[in-house]
Amino acid sequence: MIVQSGNEHVISLEPEFITPQDGHEKQDCEIQAGKRWVEKHGDFYAKRGVTMLGDDLYSRQPFCQALKDKKLHFILVRTYAKLED
């Protein structure tokens, strides 16, 4: 979605579905679908200065690199579980 501080309206973006991909042995996943979305739409949103937000699922190097390659701004939150002593 596209959101703006102080604006009650949001715009839903075109989804990229998790589906088996031809020629791939491994099952598709959210990260791969996210990378496909960035590949398809990243240039458009980068030109508009959009900042991508994501949870810790996306805060790994390969996805961050895909965002950097498209020159997108991003904030990805990585959470850590407290280890018991």
Buried (B, 14 or more C-beta within 10 A) or exposed (E): EEEEEEEEEEEEEEEBEBEEEEEEEEEBEEBBBBBBBBEEBBEEBBEEEBEBEBEEBBBEEEBBEBBEEBEBEBEBEEEEEEEEE
